[in-house]
Amino acid sequence: MNTQRRALLAIVPALAGAAALAGCGFQLRGSDGSAAIPFKTIYLTLPDTSPLGVELRRNLRGRGVNIVADRQGAEAVIEALAETRDRVVQSLNTQGRIRELALLYRLRFRILDRTGKELLVPTDITLKRIVTYNESQAVAKEKEEELLYRDMQSDLVQQVLRRLSALNPA
């Protein structure tokens, strides 16, 4: 009887936690972890050759959104106002050489409806990553920076999509 009581006492907290989550209205997003986009058609002002534009288009299409070539035929317009990548020296060693760099990726954008009304005012997203630097490993550090910028770009796309999915077009 003692082992049954212990087993029951071990299960009760887990059941209580599950009941609390079920009762609070918590719900996971879709199977891919994404929220629905409230627009069927979107026009992007980013160039077709822009790496950010390519990834954003791919993610939107993956969520069932049609990317249109004509601004007039779109329910929403994602207008990129500025996109910049910067490197800023964070710290120097005792010889005055760079020890750490900050990689910055900034996007300023807004979202308009088909009439030109702002659904999302100009919004800035700034991502920052700190990377160590060593002159003797310059090529390897350049490759590391490329990978970090690519990771930041993916993060930036996800943040834009989250803001887009939170809009109410009505």
PyMOL commands that set and color helices and strands:
alter all, ss='L'
color gray80, all
select helices_A, chain A and resi 2-23+51-62+71-73+135-165
alter helices_A, ss='H'
color red, helices_A
select strands_A, chain A and resi 41-44+66-67+76-92+98-113+118-132
alter strands_A, ss='S'
color yellow, strands_A
deselect
rebuild
show_as cartoon
